Amino acid sequence: MTSQAYEAGGRSLTTARRRLSAALWRRPWLRAIALLLPPLGWMVVFYLAALAVLFVSAFWSIDSFTGKLTHVWTWTNFDTVFTDKTYREIAWRTIWMAAAVTVTDAVIAFPFAYFMARVAGPRLRTLLFVLVLLPRWSSSLARIYAWRLILNQDGALNWSLAKLGLPEQGWAFTNTAMWIVFSYIWLPFMILPVYAALERIPDSYLEASRDLGARNWTTLRRVILPLALPGIVAGSIFTFSLTLGDYITPSLVGNVDFIGNVIYRNVLGLTNNLPFAAAYATVPLIVMGIYLVIAKRLGAFEAL
């Protein structure tokens, strides 16, 4: 009886598997849901739920006498974020720097990516890929400290300028230093999407432009740039968002506060004001939400 029951159970299991396979084969949408459900569930639980908790905690406050978290709804944290001049200046400084770094990386990345995609041969293209990705194999801290040594008052830059008889530069711990370091660190994130967009441009488009009498500048302006724009915008998502959330580079190179520095200090620093940190963290979320909507309209997600 035991063996018969075991065989019957095995046949039932096989029949159930066949029915499930047939149902998935007849309904492709059901197969897609089964495939996407685990990663989507992971994202909802560990990302969207975390954002929801972050947003809810922004309405709480810290008791000024005991220093404990009080679950009382209040708009005080948001009022401080949007009315206090200091925090508005920090937010503006961060957004301005993110925009400056994005424009700089786009200007540098486009000719480099164009050469890789349309001019360089296979071996040279491989070498250039290695050179682009090679800095990513080292620690970001090591690269930031290297630039700090270069830009210091007695660093390699001023030593080289002195040898050439040129005046020294006082860029250490300035916005200029942060702009240079940010642009260097995030440049690979701009080059790769732009390269992907330029590589997908059919050669026939360029040939048709030449056949119609367009010069090189006209072809670049009216054919190549519009087709490469989604790649540029896709790369800008990385450079803009990474600069917007960075707090290490401003501390080590600029010696000024960015949004990330204020959040870090209120979470792990002496201030220990988690509700205010949560409220201030909504600023980059709002900025990036607007930025992603604009990027989607420009077709950036197709180039990712």
Contacts in CASP RR format, 6 or more apart in sequence:
PFRMAT RR
TARGET T0000
AUTHOR 0000-0000-0000
METHOD contacts of the structure
MODEL  1
MTSQAYEAGGRSLTTARRRLSAALWRRPWLRAIALLLPPLGWMVVFYLAA
LAVLFVSAFWSIDSFTGKLTHVWTWTNFDTVFTDKTYREIAWRTIWMAAA
VTVTDAVIAFPFAYFMARVAGPRLRTLLFVLVLLPRWSSSLARIYAWRLI
LNQDGALNWSLAKLGLPEQGWAFTNTAMWIVFSYIWLPFMILPVYAALER
IPDSYLEASRDLGARNWTTLRRVILPLALPGIVAGSIFTFSLTLGDYITP
SLVGNVDFIGNVIYRNVLGLTNNLPFAAAYATVPLIVMGIYLVIAKRLGA
FEAL
23 30 0 8 1.000
24 30 0 8 1.000
24 31 0 8 1.000
24 34 0 8 1.000
25 31 0 8 1.000
51 285 0 8 1.000
54 278 0 8 1.000
54 281 0 8 1.000
55 278 0 8 1.000
55 282 0 8 1.000
57 274 0 8 1.000
57 275 0 8 1.000
57 278 0 8 1.000
58 77 0 8 1.000
58 78 0 8 1.000
58 275 0 8 1.000
58 276 0 8 1.000
58 278 0 8 1.000
58 279 0 8 1.000
58 281 0 8 1.000
58 282 0 8 1.000
59 73 0 8 1.000
59 74 0 8 1.000
59 75 0 8 1.000
59 77 0 8 1.000
59 275 0 8 1.000
60 69 0 8 1.000
60 70 0 8 1.000
60 71 0 8 1.000
60 72 0 8 1.000
60 73 0 8 1.000
60 74 0 8 1.000
60 274 0 8 1.000
60 275 0 8 1.000
61 69 0 8 1.000
61 70 0 8 1.000
61 72 0 8 1.000
61 74 0 8 1.000
61 76 0 8 1.000
61 77 0 8 1.000
61 275 0 8 1.000
62 68 0 8 1.000
62 69 0 8 1.000
62 70 0 8 1.000
62 272 0 8 1.000
62 273 0 8 1.000
62 274 0 8 1.000
62 275 0 8 1.000
62 276 0 8 1.000
63 69 0 8 1.000
63 70 0 8 1.000
67 272 0 8 1.000
69 274 0 8 1.000
69 275 0 8 1.000
77 275 0 8 1.000
77 276 0 8 1.000
77 278 0 8 1.000
77 279 0 8 1.000
77 280 0 8 1.000
78 279 0 8 1.000
78 282 0 8 1.000
80 87 0 8 1.000
80 276 0 8 1.000
80 279 0 8 1.000
81 87 0 8 1.000
81 276 0 8 1.000
81 279 0 8 1.000
81 280 0 8 1.000
81 282 0 8 1.000
81 283 0 8 1.000
82 88 0 8 1.000
87 262 0 8 1.000
87 280 0 8 1.000
90 257 0 8 1.000
90 258 0 8 1.000
90 259 0 8 1.000
90 261 0 8 1.000
90 262 0 8 1.000
91 259 0 8 1.000
91 283 0 8 1.000
93 175 0 8 1.000
93 256 0 8 1.000
93 257 0 8 1.000
93 258 0 8 1.000
94 243 0 8 1.000
94 244 0 8 1.000
94 245 0 8 1.000
94 258 0 8 1.000
94 259 0 8 1.000
94 260 0 8 1.000
94 284 0 8 1.000
95 244 0 8 1.000
95 287 0 8 1.000
97 175 0 8 1.000
97 178 0 8 1.000
97 179 0 8 1.000
97 182 0 8 1.000
97 243 0 8 1.000
97 258 0 8 1.000
98 239 0 8 1.000
98 240 0 8 1.000
98 241 0 8 1.000
98 243 0 8 1.000
98 244 0 8 1.000
99 240 0 8 1.000
100 179 0 8 1.000
101 179 0 8 1.000
101 182 0 8 1.000
101 183 0 8 1.000
101 186 0 8 1.000
101 239 0 8 1.000
101 240 0 8 1.000
101 243 0 8 1.000
102 190 0 8 1.000
102 236 0 8 1.000
102 239 0 8 1.000
102 240 0 8 1.000
102 243 0 8 1.000
104 179 0 8 1.000
104 183 0 8 1.000
105 183 0 8 1.000
105 186 0 8 1.000
105 187 0 8 1.000
105 189 0 8 1.000
105 190 0 8 1.000
105 235 0 8 1.000
105 236 0 8 1.000
105 239 0 8 1.000
106 190 0 8 1.000
106 194 0 8 1.000
106 232 0 8 1.000
106 235 0 8 1.000
106 236 0 8 1.000
108 183 0 8 1.000
108 187 0 8 1.000
108 190 0 8 1.000
109 187 0 8 1.000
109 190 0 8 1.000
109 191 0 8 1.000
109 194 0 8 1.000
109 232 0 8 1.000
110 194 0 8 1.000
110 228 0 8 1.000
110 232 0 8 1.000
112 128 0 8 1.000
112 191 0 8 1.000
113 191 0 8 1.000
113 192 0 8 1.000
113 194 0 8 1.000
113 195 0 8 1.000
113 198 0 8 1.000
114 198 0 8 1.000
114 224 0 8 1.000
115 128 0 8 1.000
116 125 0 8 1.000
116 128 0 8 1.000
116 129 0 8 1.000
116 191 0 8 1.000
116 195 0 8 1.000
117 195 0 8 1.000
117 198 0 8 1.000
117 199 0 8 1.000
118 198 0 8 1.000
120 128 0 8 1.000
132 187 0 8 1.000
132 188 0 8 1.000
132 191 0 8 1.000
132 192 0 8 1.000
133 188 0 8 1.000
135 143 0 8 1.000
135 188 0 8 1.000
136 188 0 8 1.000
140 185 0 8 1.000
140 248 0 8 1.000
141 248 0 8 1.000
141 252 0 8 1.000
143 184 0 8 1.000
143 185 0 8 1.000
144 181 0 8 1.000
144 185 0 8 1.000
144 248 0 8 1.000
144 249 0 8 1.000
144 252 0 8 1.000
144 253 0 8 1.000
145 252 0 8 1.000
147 177 0 8 1.000
147 180 0 8 1.000
147 181 0 8 1.000
147 184 0 8 1.000
147 253 0 8 1.000
148 172 0 8 1.000
148 177 0 8 1.000
148 252 0 8 1.000
148 253 0 8 1.000
149 155 0 8 1.000
149 156 0 8 1.000
150 156 0 8 1.000
150 157 0 8 1.000
151 157 0 8 1.000
151 171 0 8 1.000
151 172 0 8 1.000
151 177 0 8 1.000
151 180 0 8 1.000
151 253 0 8 1.000
152 158 0 8 1.000
152 172 0 8 1.000
153 168 0 8 1.000
153 170 0 8 1.000
153 172 0 8 1.000
157 169 0 8 1.000
157 171 0 8 1.000
158 168 0 8 1.000
158 169 0 8 1.000
158 170 0 8 1.000
161 167 0 8 1.000
161 168 0 8 1.000
161 169 0 8 1.000
162 168 0 8 1.000
171 177 0 8 1.000
171 180 0 8 1.000
173 253 0 8 1.000
173 254 0 8 1.000
173 255 0 8 1.000
174 254 0 8 1.000
175 254 0 8 1.000
175 256 0 8 1.000
177 253 0 8 1.000
177 254 0 8 1.000
178 249 0 8 1.000
178 250 0 8 1.000
178 253 0 8 1.000
178 254 0 8 1.000
178 256 0 8 1.000
181 249 0 8 1.000
181 253 0 8 1.000
182 243 0 8 1.000
182 246 0 8 1.000
182 249 0 8 1.000
185 242 0 8 1.000
185 249 0 8 1.000
186 238 0 8 1.000
186 239 0 8 1.000
186 242 0 8 1.000
186 243 0 8 1.000
189 235 0 8 1.000
189 238 0 8 1.000
189 239 0 8 1.000
189 242 0 8 1.000
190 232 0 8 1.000
190 235 0 8 1.000
190 236 0 8 1.000
190 238 0 8 1.000
190 239 0 8 1.000
192 235 0 8 1.000
193 231 0 8 1.000
193 232 0 8 1.000
193 234 0 8 1.000
193 235 0 8 1.000
193 238 0 8 1.000
193 303 0 8 1.000
193 304 0 8 1.000
194 228 0 8 1.000
194 231 0 8 1.000
194 232 0 8 1.000
194 235 0 8 1.000
196 231 0 8 1.000
196 303 0 8 1.000
197 227 0 8 1.000
197 228 0 8 1.000
197 229 0 8 1.000
197 230 0 8 1.000
197 231 0 8 1.000
197 232 0 8 1.000
197 234 0 8 1.000
197 303 0 8 1.000
198 224 0 8 1.000
198 227 0 8 1.000
198 228 0 8 1.000
200 227 0 8 1.000
201 223 0 8 1.000
201 224 0 8 1.000
201 227 0 8 1.000
201 228 0 8 1.000
205 223 0 8 1.000
205 227 0 8 1.000
206 219 0 8 1.000
206 223 0 8 1.000
206 224 0 8 1.000
209 218 0 8 1.000
209 219 0 8 1.000
209 222 0 8 1.000
209 223 0 8 1.000
210 219 0 8 1.000
214 222 0 8 1.000
214 223 0 8 1.000
229 298 0 8 1.000
230 298 0 8 1.000
230 299 0 8 1.000
230 300 0 8 1.000
230 302 0 8 1.000
230 303 0 8 1.000
231 300 0 8 1.000
231 303 0 8 1.000
233 295 0 8 1.000
233 298 0 8 1.000
233 299 0 8 1.000
233 300 0 8 1.000
233 303 0 8 1.000
234 295 0 8 1.000
234 300 0 8 1.000
234 301 0 8 1.000
234 303 0 8 1.000
234 304 0 8 1.000
235 300 0 8 1.000
235 303 0 8 1.000
236 295 0 8 1.000
236 300 0 8 1.000
237 291 0 8 1.000
237 292 0 8 1.000
237 295 0 8 1.000
237 300 0 8 1.000
237 304 0 8 1.000
240 288 0 8 1.000
240 291 0 8 1.000
241 284 0 8 1.000
241 288 0 8 1.000
241 291 0 8 1.000
244 259 0 8 1.000
244 284 0 8 1.000
244 287 0 8 1.000
244 288 0 8 1.000
245 258 0 8 1.000
245 259 0 8 1.000
245 260 0 8 1.000
245 284 0 8 1.000
246 258 0 8 1.000
246 260 0 8 1.000
247 258 0 8 1.000
247 259 0 8 1.000
247 260 0 8 1.000
247 261 0 8 1.000
247 263 0 8 1.000
247 264 0 8 1.000
250 256 0 8 1.000
250 257 0 8 1.000
250 258 0 8 1.000
250 260 0 8 1.000
250 261 0 8 1.000
251 261 0 8 1.000
259 280 0 8 1.000
259 281 0 8 1.000
259 283 0 8 1.000
259 284 0 8 1.000
262 277 0 8 1.000
262 280 0 8 1.000
263 277 0 8 1.000
263 280 0 8 1.000
263 281 0 8 1.000
265 271 0 8 1.000
266 272 0 8 1.000
266 273 0 8 1.000
266 274 0 8 1.000
266 276 0 8 1.000
266 277 0 8 1.000
266 280 0 8 1.000
267 274 0 8 1.000
267 277 0 8 1.000
295 301 0 8 1.000
END
